């Protein structure tokens, strides 16, 4: 599930965003053990293995990504272990293989360009395909949501997960249209949204926020991110690094809130009083308060990197918060 972003270079169609920054943040070293929680096409994983004589446990919930990567471990002299599953379960997946602690965790959140490029996966409003969007290819699909959910529930999904201001208008149009014919294809839904609301002033396609919201809902991406952060806290050894790349405000807000809380960065009740922290001991130390963003060169090569934010933290020797309570 690594977010391998497309570039204009046809020979290298997928290049991970903020690659060098993530590798630097992880402080890679020989003999250490790392987790790539969002494997995708293996961009971060292979770069990590190439940078140091380390071992990488790579995780992906998408069966296609796991299948495509099965040939890679044989070429890495046992330094790569590929696991199919959710990064929110990384502590359990590692425990099953006898690994209690690791030295770094990398997470690259969201949909991959490979998934977007495959019309049959139903992630893209620009390509006709079944209205699916399921990363694990199981459970309720996006078509199930738009065809069977209540109008209010659809509106709430679009507003909360897509930050779509015209969510109620779109939900009303969806419910009216599905009485005539159930939604089956991506372009059916994208076309309806485009006819229902005006193109936004920022120039993005009218269906962008609707598709984002449905995808996040179908895959419980924000819940998975929260579980992944907590799992990383459990498996990281003292001094281990956590590097998380996000691509929109909802994801970044989850990461920022988690790291501020776990680092003890809580507001004082008064500017005249010292900062108070009465919870468990801080389990992370922040490496910078502001996120790392892509430079002008990377943005020019890959416009999708424009919205990327990398946040980095170092694990302390305090117990994980769940274990401390």
TILUMTI-727502 format. One record per atom (N, C-alpha, C): x, y, z; atom name. Coordinates in steps of 0.001 Angstrom, whole numbers, plus 500000, padded with zeros to 6 digits. Example, Ala and Ser with C-alpha at 12.3 -4.5 7.8 and 13.67 -1.06 7.14 Angstrom:
BEGIN
((513190,494310,507800),N)
((512300,495500,507800),CA)
((513200,496700,507800),C)
((512850,497750,507080),N)
((513670,498940,507140),CA)
((512900,500030,507870),C)
REM end
This chain:
BEGIN
((500810,498801,500000),N)
((500000,500000,500000),CA)
((500850,501258,500000),C)
((502126,501145,499852),N)
((502987,502320,499774),CA)
((502520,503242,498675),C)
((502518,504500,498939),N)
((502005,505464,497972),CA)
((503070,505767,496951),C)
((503180,504966,495930),N)
((504196,505126,494903),CA)
((503627,506013,493820),C)
((504056,507256,493786),N)
((503429,508262,492944),CA)
((503981,508249,491537),C)
((503107,508444,490559),N)
((503526,508428,489162),CA)
((504396,509633,488835),C)
((505351,509436,487938),N)
((506158,510517,487431),CA)
((506025,510541,485931),C)
((506677,511494,485291),N)
((506636,511577,483837),CA)
((507626,510613,483191),C)
((508472,510004,483980),N)
((509481,509081,483471),CA)
((508843,507721,483251),C)
((508655,507340,481970),N)
((507975,506098,481668),CA)
((508754,504879,482131),C)
((510066,505027,482315),N)
((510857,503891,482770),CA)
((510775,503724,484284),C)
((510345,504732,484996),N)
((510181,504656,486444),CA)
((508806,505208,486799),C)
((507735,504437,486547),N)
((506389,504955,486687),CA)
((505959,505204,488119),C)
((506643,504597,489092),N)
((506226,504757,490479),CA)
((507422,505151,491348),C)
((507395,506349,491864),N)
((508481,506843,492716),CA)
((507885,507297,494039),C)
((508297,506707,495172),N)
((507743,507115,496457),CA)
((508012,508591,496742),C)
((507033,509247,497286),N)
((507163,510656,497650),CA)
((508063,510799,498877),C)
((508877,511857,498898),N)
((509758,512169,500029),CA)
((510673,510990,500378),C)
((511126,510302,499348),N)
((511964,509116,499549),CA)
((513199,509411,500393),C)
((514001,510381,499976),N)
((515244,510663,500680),CA)
((514974,511137,502097),C)
((513927,511930,502269),N)
((513590,512439,503596),CA)
((513172,511303,504534),C)
((512421,510344,504014),N)
((512005,509201,504832),CA)
((513209,508340,505215),C)
((514095,508085,504261),N)
((515278,507276,504558),CA)
((516154,507951,505611),C)
((516320,509257,505502),N)
((517100,509998,506499),CA)
((516426,509949,507865),C)
((515102,510109,507870),N)
((514350,510115,509127),CA)
((514480,508794,509866),C)
((514547,507686,509140),N)
((514620,506370,509768),CA)
((515989,506070,510368),C)
((517005,506862,510016),N)
((518353,506672,510558),CA)
((518809,505227,510336),C)
((518746,504776,509093),N)
((519036,503382,508733),CA)
((520467,502978,509100),C)
((520604,501753,509585),N)
((521946,501260,509929),CA)
((522015,499755,509750),C)
((523219,499268,509554),N)
((523440,497832,509358),CA)
((522996,497044,510589),C)
((522403,495889,510327),N)
((522016,495000,511415),CA)
((520708,495345,512087),C)
((520096,496468,511726),N)
((518852,496903,512349),CA)
((517652,496274,511631),C)
((516480,496398,512260),N)
((515242,495825,511724),CA)
((514197,496923,511580),C)
((513547,496953,510427),N)
((512581,498008,510134),CA)
((511280,497413,509600),C)
((510223,498216,509692),N)
((508917,497852,509140),CA)
((508527,498876,508093),C)
((508173,498398,506897),N)
((507500,499220,505899),CA)
((506049,498779,505939),C)
((505224,499567,506608),N)
((503840,499172,506828),CA)
((502948,499309,505617),C)
((503442,499958,504575),N)
((502648,500199,503370),CA)
((503505,499852,502160),C)
((503658,498564,501887),N)
((504631,498058,500922),CA)
((504376,498523,499488),C)
((503166,498353,498966),N)
((502845,498743,497597),CA)
((503710,498023,496589),C)
((504454,498766,495768),N)
((505372,498179,494787),CA)
((506780,498030,495347),C)
((506949,498323,496639),N)
((508230,498073,497284),CA)
((509237,499198,497195),C)
((508812,500392,496834),N)
((509754,501494,496654),CA)
((510555,501832,497893),C)
((509879,502087,499006),N)
((510584,502396,500247),CA)
((511393,501183,500721),C)
((510768,500003,500653),N)
((511425,498796,501136),CA)
((512754,498554,500434),C)
((512751,498584,499110),N)
((513975,498318,498360),CA)
((515023,499398,498599),C)
((514575,500638,498767),N)
((515516,501722,499060),CA)
((516151,501530,500430),C)
((515369,501072,501399),N)
((515899,500813,502737),CA)
((516931,499693,502708),C)
((516611,498622,501980),N)
((517535,497497,501880),CA)
((518814,497886,501149),C)
((518680,498796,500184),N)
((519848,499250,499446),CA)
((520709,500225,500211),C)
((520130,500919,501189),N)
((520854,501935,501945),CA)
((521671,501334,503085),C)
((521196,500236,503670),N)
((521901,499643,504815),CA)
((521718,498128,504798),C)
((522603,497442,505505),N)
((522509,495993,505615),CA)
((521522,495615,506693),C)
((520269,495969,506482),N)
((519221,495797,507474),CA)
((518223,494734,507021),C)
((517264,494449,507884),N)
((516158,493549,507559),CA)
((514870,494364,507570),C)
((514009,494141,506577),N)
((512748,494873,506481),CA)
((511583,493891,506489),C)
((510642,494131,507384),N)
((509369,493421,507395),CA)
((508353,494331,506712),C)
((507871,493910,505542),N)
((506983,494744,504739),CA)
((505564,494197,504790),C)
((504597,495109,504960),N)
((503201,494724,505148),CA)
((502338,495391,504081),C)
((501353,494660,503555),N)
((500360,495265,502670),CA)
((499044,494510,502782),C)
((497957,495269,502849),N)
((496635,494662,502954),CA)
((496051,494312,501591),C)
((496643,494826,500521),N)
((496146,494597,499169),CA)
((496722,493283,498632),C)
((495890,492276,498352),N)
((496399,490991,497843),CA)
((497216,491139,496563),C)
((496873,492119,495717),N)
((497624,492319,494477),CA)
((499066,492724,494768),C)
((499239,493641,495723),N)
((500587,494095,496073),CA)
((501389,492958,496690),C)
((500740,492188,497564),N)
((501430,491076,498205),CA)
((501852,490038,497168),C)
((500963,489750,496218),N)
((501283,488764,495183),CA)
((502431,489245,494306),C)
((502399,490521,493934),N)
((503439,491063,493060),CA)
((504798,491088,493743),C)
((504817,491178,495068),N)
((506079,491276,495784),CA)
((506663,489949,496234),C)
((505972,488851,495953),N)
((506426,487557,496481),CA)
((507779,487133,495945),C)
((508130,487591,494762),N)
((509420,487193,494196),CA)
((510578,487977,494801),C)
((510292,489088,495455),N)
((511362,489941,495964),CA)
((512157,489337,497113),C)
((511535,488710,498106),N)
((512330,488195,499233),CA)
((513444,487262,498812),C)
((513236,486443,497753),N)
((514255,485503,497316),CA)
((515513,486225,496843),C)
((515345,487452,496350),N)
((516485,488202,495826),CA)
((517188,489032,496897),C)
((516696,488993,498132),N)
((517256,489852,499168),CA)
((517994,489078,500256),C)
((518369,487842,499972),N)
((519184,487041,500909),CA)
((518573,486989,502307),C)
((517239,486859,502353),N)
((516566,486730,503641),CA)
((516373,488024,504392),C)
((516736,489147,503799),N)
((516605,490429,504510),CA)
((515229,491063,504338),C)
((514379,490480,503522),N)
((513035,491002,503313),CA)
((512010,489934,503637),C)
((511072,490284,504533),N)
((509958,489403,504868),CA)
((508678,490141,504513),C)
((507924,489596,503557),N)
((506702,490240,503090),CA)
((505501,489593,503757),C)
((504640,490420,504356),N)
((503492,489907,505102),CA)
((502208,490536,504574),C)
((501211,489705,504265),N)
((499914,490217,503848),CA)
((499075,490475,505096),C)
((498579,491685,505228),N)
((497783,492052,506392),CA)
((497726,493554,506542),C)
((497209,494003,507645),N)
((497051,495436,507912),CA)
((498176,495936,508805),C)
((498654,497140,508510),N)
((499732,497662,509352),CA)
((499245,497965,510761),C)
((497926,498091,510934),N)
((497380,498261,512278),CA)
((497572,497038,513143),C)
((497882,495907,512514),N)
((498147,494659,513234),CA)
((499629,494309,513226),C)
((500488,495287,512981),N)
((501910,494964,512835),CA)
((502499,494320,514079),C)
((502025,494674,515264),N)
((502563,494060,516473),CA)
((502260,492564,516498),C)
((501049,492180,516063),N)
((500693,490761,516028),CA)
((501430,490031,514905),C)
((501497,490665,513729),N)
((502183,490050,512591),CA)
((503659,489803,512915),C)
((504284,490752,513593),N)
((505688,490586,513969),CA)
((505846,489533,515055),C)
((504930,489538,516025),N)
((505006,488572,517119),CA)
((504910,487146,516587),C)
((504078,486940,515554),N)
((503941,485605,514955),CA)
((505257,485127,514357),C)
((506150,486061,514063),N)
((507455,485720,513485),CA)
((508582,485876,514496),C)
((508201,486013,515759),N)
((509187,486058,516825),CA)
((509887,487388,516989),C)
((509314,488461,516431),N)
((509921,489792,516517),CA)
((509161,490632,517535),C)
((509850,491072,518573),N)
((509213,491870,519622),CA)
((509434,493363,519417),C)
((510610,493748,518908),N)
((510920,495162,518733),CA)
((511636,495386,517417),C)
((511431,496607,516864),N)
((512105,496992,515621),CA)
((512720,498375,515817),C)
((513559,498767,514876),N)
((514297,500022,514995),CA)
((513694,501179,514214),C)
((512673,500883,513421),N)
((512036,501965,512671),CA)
((510780,501471,511978),C)
((509822,502381,511817),N)
((508570,502078,511117),CA)
((508280,503204,510141),C)
((508028,502844,508888),N)
((507635,503817,507867),CA)
((506207,503524,507433),C)
((505387,504583,507373),N)
((504002,504471,506909),CA)
((503748,505552,505873),C)
((503179,505162,504744),N)
((502864,506087,503650),CA)
((501384,505924,503367),C)
((500572,506882,503833),N)
((499138,506676,503988),CA)
((498340,507072,502738),C)
((497287,506302,502445),N)
((496371,506657,501359),CA)
((496332,505620,500271),C)
((495823,506024,499106),N)
((495704,505123,497969),CA)
((496967,505200,497119),C)
((497348,504087,496503),N)
((498546,504076,495681),CA)
((498212,504417,494241),C)
((499214,504890,493530),N)
((498995,505199,492121),CA)
((498725,503927,491330),C)
((499262,502779,491799),N)
((498951,501525,491115),CA)
((497471,501217,491213),C)
((496885,501433,492380),N)
((495460,501200,492557),CA)
((494641,502168,491707),C)
((495064,503417,491672),N)
((494361,504403,490841),CA)
((494456,504065,489367),C)
((495605,503553,488960),N)
((495835,503263,487549),CA)
((495067,502042,487060),C)
((494642,501183,487974),N)
((493925,499977,487586),CA)
((492428,500244,487638),C)
((491840,500463,486452),N)
((490428,500841,486382),CA)
((489522,499818,487057),C)
((489918,498544,486998),N)
((489076,497489,487559),CA)
((488988,497534,489080),C)
((489874,498312,489733),N)
((489815,498440,491192),CA)
((488792,499471,491628),C)
((488374,500360,490718),N)
((487296,501293,491013),CA)
((487646,502446,491920),C)
((488940,502822,491994),N)
((489352,503936,492846),CA)
((489266,505283,492133),C)
((489334,505278,490810),N)
((489489,506521,490058),CA)
((488186,506996,489426),C)
((487918,508290,489562),N)
((486761,508881,488888),CA)
((487084,509238,487444),C)
((488347,509076,487045),N)
((488765,509415,485687),CA)
((488764,508211,484759),C)
((488607,506998,485316),N)
((488628,505788,484512),CA)
((487397,504950,484829),C)
((486771,504402,483796),N)
((485567,503613,484012),CA)
((485916,502229,484532),C)
((485274,501853,485605),N)
((485482,500545,486197),CA)
((484388,500280,487202),C)
((484352,499087,487767),N)
((483356,498786,488799),CA)
((483561,499697,490007),C)
((482485,500144,490607),N)
((482558,501065,491747),CA)
((482910,500252,492992),C)
((484189,499988,493183),N)
((484641,499053,494204),CA)
((485375,499758,495345),C)
((486656,500102,495140),N)
((487508,500840,496085),CA)
((488003,500036,497271),C)
((487797,498729,497303),N)
((488229,497937,498457),CA)
((489698,497529,498304),C)
((490525,497943,499254),N)
((491942,497588,499199),CA)
((492152,496097,499392),C)
((491386,495505,500299),N)
((491536,494081,500575),CA)
((490658,493227,499676),C)
((489864,493864,498820),N)
((489003,493170,497872),CA)
((488011,492250,498571),C)
((487576,492654,499755),N)
((486560,491912,500499),CA)
((485746,492902,501320),C)
((484541,492488,501705),N)
((483674,493357,502478),CA)
((482856,494278,501585),C)
((482053,495172,502196),N)
((481198,496089,501422),CA)
((482023,497007,500525),C)
((481535,497217,499308),N)
((482215,498082,498345),CA)
((481625,499480,498360),C)
((482228,500371,497582),N)
((481687,501725,497454),CA)
((480295,501692,496836),C)
((480068,500762,495907),N)
((478731,500627,495309),CA)
((477705,500255,496368),C)
((478069,499389,497297),N)
((477150,499028,498378),CA)
((476768,500244,499204),C)
((477728,501119,499463),N)
((477462,502311,500260),CA)
((476483,503236,499545),C)
((476766,503576,498294),N)
((475909,504549,497603),CA)
((474555,503967,497236),C)
((474467,502652,497114),N)
((473192,502040,496725),CA)
((472283,501703,497895),C)
((472849,501533,499102),N)
((472033,501044,500209),CA)
((472073,501903,501473),C)
((473041,502768,501617),N)
((473108,503600,502826),CA)
((472027,504664,502808),C)
((471611,505106,503997),N)
((470635,506182,504108),CA)
((471225,507480,503563),C)
((470347,508352,503103),N)
((470794,509640,502562),CA)
((471618,510413,503586),C)
((471172,510413,504842),N)
((471902,511155,505877),CA)
((473283,510559,506110),C)
((473357,509223,506092),N)
((474647,508571,506293),CA)
((475609,508900,505152),C)
((475108,508893,503919),N)
((475953,509238,502771),CA)
((476448,510667,502902),C)
((475545,511575,503254),N)
((475930,512981,503407),CA)
((477000,513146,504478),C)
((476844,512429,505589),N)
((477820,512533,506677),CA)
((479182,511988,506258),C)
((479188,510889,505503),N)
((480451,510323,505012),CA)
((481168,511335,504122),C)
((480427,511935,503193),N)
((481041,512880,502259),CA)
((481543,514124,502978),C)
((480821,514565,503982),N)
((481224,515786,504692),CA)
((482411,515534,505616),C)
((482356,514455,506379),N)
((483390,514208,507378),CA)
((484691,513670,506790),C)
((484571,512802,505788),N)
((485768,512156,505248),CA)
((486245,512773,503939),C)
((485388,513553,503288),N)
((485800,514213,502053),CA)
((485831,515721,502189),C)
((485367,516221,503347),N)
((485277,517665,503577),CA)
((484539,518338,502413),C)
((483485,517631,501952),N)
((482666,518112,500845),CA)
((481545,519005,501385),C)
((481612,520281,501065),N)
((480631,521245,501584),CA)
((479241,521028,501016),C)
((479147,520436,499829),N)
((477844,520208,499211),CA)
((477422,518749,499361),C)
((477769,518168,500493),N)
((477526,516748,500734),CA)
((476045,516393,500699),C)
((475199,517236,501265),N)
((473772,516916,501316),CA)
((473148,516959,499929),C)
((473583,517887,499126),N)
((473067,517983,497762),CA)
((473469,516752,496955),C)
((474697,516319,497114),N)
((475178,515137,496400),CA)
((474452,513894,496889),C)
((474296,513756,498200),N)
((473612,512586,498758),CA)
((472177,512514,498261),C)
((471515,513658,498196),N)
((470139,513695,497704),CA)
((470064,513227,496252),C)
((471026,513676,495456),N)
((471053,513288,494040),CA)
((471350,511793,493888),C)
((472237,511257,494726),N)
((472564,509832,494672),CA)
((471329,508990,494977),C)
((470626,509331,496045),N)
((469453,508558,496450),CA)
((468356,508631,495392),C)
((468182,509791,494775),N)
((467176,509923,493716),CA)
((467553,509084,492495),C)
((468836,509112,492120),N)
((469284,508395,490924),CA)
((469240,506883,491108),C)
((469536,506394,492298),N)
((469606,504942,492506),CA)
((468234,504290,492474),C)
((467151,505054,492612),N)
((465812,504486,492478),CA)
((465530,504076,491037),C)
((466194,504717,490100),N)
((466032,504383,488686),CA)
((466971,503246,488280),C)
((468199,503309,488778),N)
((469209,502287,488437),CA)
((470314,502316,489480),C)
((470653,501163,490054),N)
((471741,501129,491039),CA)
((473075,501546,490398),C)
((473925,502173,491187),N)
((475254,502553,490702),CA)
((476132,501309,490621),C)
((476795,501137,489467),N)
((477689,500010,489271),CA)
((479084,500433,488819),C)
((479205,501572,488149),N)
((480453,501994,487532),CA)
((480932,503322,488103),C)
((482249,503502,488091),N)
((482838,504733,488625),CA)
((482389,505972,487861),C)
((482335,505885,486533),N)
((481975,507059,485748),CA)
((480508,507425,485904),C)
((479666,506476,486286),N)
((478262,506798,486575),CA)
((478179,507744,487769),C)
((478906,507400,488820),N)
((478881,508239,490015),CA)
((479586,509566,489765),C)
((480752,509524,489125),N)
((481485,510756,488846),CA)
((480659,511702,487983),C)
((479960,511144,486995),N)
((479134,511975,486125),CA)
((477990,512615,486878),C)
((477366,511866,487777),N)
((476264,512427,488569),CA)
((476746,513583,489434),C)
((477879,513379,490099),N)
((478413,514437,490962),CA)
((478761,515672,490139),C)
((479364,515469,488978),N)
((479742,516598,488115),CA)
((478523,517382,487654),C)
((477391,516698,487475),N)
((476164,517387,487065),CA)
((475459,518053,488240),C)
((475767,517562,489445),N)
((475052,518035,490632),CA)
((475673,519284,491238),C)
((476994,519386,491215),N)
((477665,520544,491818),CA)
((478604,521187,490812),C)
((478915,522431,491063),N)
((479831,523155,490185),CA)
((481277,522762,490462),C)
((482096,522950,489441),N)
((483522,522738,489617),CA)
((484054,523752,490619),C)
((484875,523287,491570),N)
((485352,524168,492626),CA)
((486373,525161,492101),C)
((486575,526212,492864),N)
((487498,527276,492460),CA)
((488945,526809,492410),C)
((489264,525705,493114),N)
((490648,525212,493107),CA)
((490937,524337,491892),C)
((489936,524140,491033),N)
((490161,523455,489780),CA)
((490115,521938,489833),C)
((489874,521354,491000),N)
((489826,519900,491075),CA)
((488494,519392,490538),C)
((488475,518152,490108),N)
((487258,517541,489566),CA)
((486168,517537,490649),C)
((484915,517807,490273),N)
((483838,517853,491276),CA)
((483693,516571,492098),C)
((484089,515422,491531),N)
((483921,514150,492241),CA)
((485098,513799,493139),C)
((486133,514605,493163),N)
((487342,514269,493921),CA)
((487034,513982,495383),C)
((486338,514874,496036),N)
((486080,514720,497472),CA)
((485105,513584,497754),C)
((484161,513369,496847),N)
((483220,512260,497020),CA)
((483949,510926,496956),C)
((484825,510750,495971),N)
((485564,509497,495839),CA)
((486531,509313,497007),C)
((487163,510388,497449),N)
((488056,510291,498603),CA)
((487293,509804,499824),C)
((486140,510386,500069),N)
((485354,510042,501249),CA)
((484896,508585,501220),C)
((484409,508142,500067),N)
((483948,506758,499957),CA)
((485096,505782,500161),C)
((486257,506086,499581),N)
((487419,505211,499721),CA)
((487869,505110,501181),C)
((487945,506240,501859),N)
((488363,506237,503260),CA)
((487360,505467,504103),C)
((486071,505653,503809),N)
((485034,504954,504571),CA)
((485082,503453,504328),C)
((485124,503038,503074),N)
((485117,501620,502721),CA)
((486287,500884,503370),C)
((487434,501521,503429),N)
((488648,500886,503965),CA)
((488962,501262,505403),C)
((488084,502059,506031),N)
((488304,502510,507410),CA)
((489726,503035,507576),C)
((490141,503906,506683),N)
((491546,504323,506637),CA)
((491976,505125,507856),C)
((491103,505982,508371),N)
((491503,506767,509537),CA)
((491585,505885,510783),C)
((490648,504942,510909),N)
((490719,503991,512020),CA)
((491965,503133,511933),C)
((492298,502709,510705),N)
((493499,501901,510507),CA)
((494759,502707,510831),C)
((494761,503984,510483),N)
((495904,504839,510796),CA)
((496086,504956,512296),C)
((495003,505159,513032),N)
((495097,505241,514487),CA)
((495628,503944,515082),C)
((495128,502813,514574),N)
((495613,501519,515066),CA)
((497076,501307,514692),C)
((497464,501765,513504),N)
((498848,501611,513077),CA)
((499819,502407,513924),C)
((499430,503614,514291),N)
((500286,504441,515141),CA)
((500469,503795,516514),C)
((499377,503271,517063),N)
((499471,502601,518373),CA)
((500303,501331,518279),C)
((500160,500594,517173),N)
((500951,499372,516999),CA)
((502431,499699,516864),C)
((502738,500780,516133),N)
((504132,501200,515995),CA)
((504718,501572,517345),C)
((503929,502242,518184),N)
((504385,502598,519523),CA)
((504772,501345,520314),C)
((504026,500259,520119),N)
((504289,499020,520859),CA)
((505559,498319,520389),C)
((505825,498366,519076),N)
((506931,497551,518552),CA)
((508252,498300,518447),C)
((508228,499619,518493),N)
((509471,500372,518351),CA)
((510334,500266,519615),C)
((511588,499949,519417),N)
((512546,499907,520521),CA)
((512898,501334,520932),C)
((513385,501548,522168),N)
((513840,502878,522554),CA)
((514863,503409,521543),C)
((514649,504636,521079),N)
((515508,505213,520061),CA)
((515049,504916,518649),C)
((514047,504045,518496),N)
((513519,503726,517177),CA)
((512770,504913,516577),C)
((512732,504954,515251),N)
((512145,506092,514555),CA)
((510804,505714,513915),C)
((509860,506655,513992),N)
((508576,506544,513298),CA)
((508502,507649,512265),C)
((508282,507269,510986),N)
((508177,508233,509890),CA)
((506856,507995,509165),C)
((505990,509023,509154),N)
((504660,508870,508563),CA)
((504439,509954,507516),C)
((504090,509525,506297),N)
((503779,510444,505209),CA)
((502274,510437,504980),C)
((501669,511619,504976),N)
((500236,511743,504709),CA)
((500024,512688,503527),C)
((498788,512637,502986),N)
((498515,513419,501795),CA)
((497305,514333,501902),C)
((496579,514304,502991),N)
((495531,515306,503163),CA)
((495331,515593,504646),C)
((494557,516622,504915),N)
((494480,517178,506269),CA)
((493914,516201,507288),C)
((492975,515345,506880),N)
((492391,514411,507837),CA)
((493443,513445,508361),C)
((494252,512893,507458),N)
((495315,511980,507865),CA)
((496345,512695,508726),C)
((496780,513860,508267),N)
((497822,514591,508999),CA)
((497347,514978,510392),C)
((496068,515301,510508),N)
((495524,515676,511820),CA)
((495610,514503,512792),C)
((495317,513287,512318),N)
((495411,512097,513171),CA)
((496843,511897,513660),C)
((497802,511996,512731),N)
((499209,511792,513088),CA)
((499689,512888,514032),C)
((499378,514133,513715),N)
((499805,515266,514539),CA)
((499256,515154,515957),C)
((497969,514814,516076),N)
((497338,514696,517391),CA)
((497972,513570,518201),C)
((498185,512429,517553),N)
((498790,511284,518234),CA)
((500178,511630,518763),C)
((501009,512220,517918),N)
((502381,512500,518322),CA)
((502466,513618,519366),C)
((501598,514604,519257),N)
((501589,515660,520278),CA)
((501202,515077,521631),C)
((500199,514227,521634),N)
((499749,513616,522881),CA)
((500827,512712,523468),C)
((501382,511840,522619),N)
((502359,510873,523110),CA)
((503689,511526,523495),C)
((503953,512722,522990),N)
((505188,513415,523361),CA)
((504993,514345,524561),C)
((503768,514355,525104),N)
((503493,515208,526251),CA)
((503319,516666,525906),C)
((503111,516956,524628),N)
((502955,518342,524181),CA)
((501494,518735,524320),C)
((501082,518997,525580),N)
((499701,519362,525865),CA)
((499649,520828,526272),C)
((498558,521533,525942),N)
((498483,522957,526264),CA)
((498332,523205,527759),C)
((498904,524279,528232),N)
((498732,524694,529620),CA)
((497372,525357,529775),C)
((496701,525168,530917),N)
((495406,525819,531120),CA)
((495500,527341,531151),C)
((496701,527872,531348),N)
((496879,529325,531364),CA)
((498276,529652,530853),C)
((498386,530753,530114),N)
((499708,531150,529625),CA)
((500619,531621,530744),C)
((500033,531836,531933),N)
((500826,532275,533083),CA)
((501308,531096,533934),C)
((500843,529863,533577),N)
((501215,528688,534342),CA)
((502075,527765,533491),C)
((502906,526974,534132),N)
((503726,526030,533354),CA)
((502854,524962,532708),C)
((503394,524357,531659),N)
((502680,523282,530988),CA)
((502533,522104,531929),C)
((501326,521549,532000),N)
((501051,520449,532898),CA)
((500884,519155,532104),C)
((501434,518070,532615),N)
((501246,516777,531972),CA)
((501057,515749,533070),C)
((499822,515248,533195),N)
((499501,514328,534287),CA)
((499258,512904,533789),C)
((499395,512667,532482),N)
((499169,511341,531927),CA)
((500411,510487,532000),C)
((500415,509386,531254),N)
((501595,508505,531212),CA)
((502827,509248,530711),C)
((503981,508692,530994),N)
((505230,509301,530523),CA)
((505255,509328,529000),C)
((505879,510359,528452),N)
((505934,510527,527001),CA)
((506614,509328,526344),C)
((505945,508762,525332),N)
((506493,507598,524637),CA)
((507227,507983,523359),C)
((507117,509250,522947),N)
((507810,509732,521757),CA)
((508417,511105,522012),C)
((509490,511385,521307),N)
((510058,512725,521231),CA)
((509936,513191,519788),C)
((509354,514364,519595),N)
((509160,514877,518240),CA)
((510474,515347,517635),C)
((510670,515063,516360),N)
((511792,515634,515623),CA)
((511231,516759,514757),C)
((511075,517905,515364),N)
((510507,519055,514664),CA)
((509011,519150,514869),C)
((508543,520355,515094),N)
((507108,520571,515288),CA)
((506361,520678,513970),C)
((507047,521120,512940),N)
((506406,521270,511643),CA)
((506728,520076,510755),C)
((505792,519684,509900),N)
((506060,518537,509018),CA)
((507075,518888,507939),C)
((507729,517859,507428),N)
((508644,518004,506292),CA)
((507818,517904,505018),C)
((508055,518799,504071),N)
((507308,518800,502820),CA)
((508262,518668,501633),C)
((507698,518380,500479),N)
((508503,518184,499274),CA)
((509095,519506,498795),C)
((510322,519441,498276),N)
((510964,520620,497720),CA)
((510446,520932,496329),C)
((510848,522078,495807),N)
((510364,522528,494498),CA)
((510715,521548,493391),C)
((511893,520937,493455),N)
((512299,519995,492413),CA)
((511392,518776,492388),C)
((511087,518237,493559),N)
((510222,517058,493597),CA)
((508812,517398,493146),C)
((508310,518545,493558),N)
((506961,518948,493149),CA)
((506882,519120,491637),C)
((507941,519666,491044),N)
((507942,519846,489591),CA)
((507973,518508,488864),C)
((508671,517525,489437),N)
((508724,516196,488834),CA)
((507444,515417,489071),C)
((506852,515632,490232),N)
((505694,514847,490641),CA)
((504703,515742,491382),C)
((503729,516313,490685),N)
((502781,517243,491310),CA)
((502038,516654,492502),C)
((501897,515329,492550),N)
((501174,514719,493667),CA)
((501907,514892,494987),C)
((503191,515184,494930),N)
((503953,515360,496172),CA)
((503651,516696,496845),C)
((502924,517565,496142),N)
((502671,518907,496670),CA)
((501974,518880,498024),C)
((501088,517922,498214),N)
((500308,517874,499458),CA)
((500918,516963,500515),C)
((502047,516324,500229),N)
((502630,515354,501154),CA)
((503243,516030,502381),C)
((503043,515402,503532),N)
((503636,515874,504782),CA)
((504248,514686,505518),C)
((505484,514850,505944),N)
((506194,513816,506697),CA)
((506388,514280,508128),C)
((505936,513458,509069),N)
((506169,513731,510490),CA)
((507016,512603,511071),C)
((507971,512984,511911),N)
((508957,512037,512425),CA)
((509037,512159,513943),C)
((509160,511012,514607),N)
((509320,511006,516064),CA)
((510225,509854,516475),C)
((510850,510001,517643),N)
((511765,508990,518194),CA)
((511130,508373,519437),C)
((511162,507059,519502),N)
((510572,506341,520644),CA)
((511445,506518,521880),C)
((510801,506836,522986),N)
((511510,506919,524271),CA)
((511544,505526,524906),C)
((512078,505442,526128),N)
((512088,504149,526818),CA)
((510874,503963,527715),C)
((509893,504885,527641),N)
((508677,504758,528429),CA)
((507781,503658,527831),C)
((506950,503011,528650),N)
((506058,501992,528107),CA)
((505057,502607,527118),C)
((504584,501793,526196),N)
((503486,502235,525321),CA)
((502302,502584,526205),C)
((501534,503577,525801),N)
((500496,504086,526683),CA)
((499482,503042,527089),C)
((499103,502164,526184),N)
((498156,501108,526547),CA)
((498714,500215,527634),C)
((500013,499930,527564),N)
((500655,499056,528547),CA)
((500862,499753,529870),C)
((500864,501122,529833),N)
((501149,501875,531061),CA)
((499910,502078,531910),C)
((498739,501827,531302),N)
((497515,502106,532027),CA)
((497042,500890,532784),C)
REM end
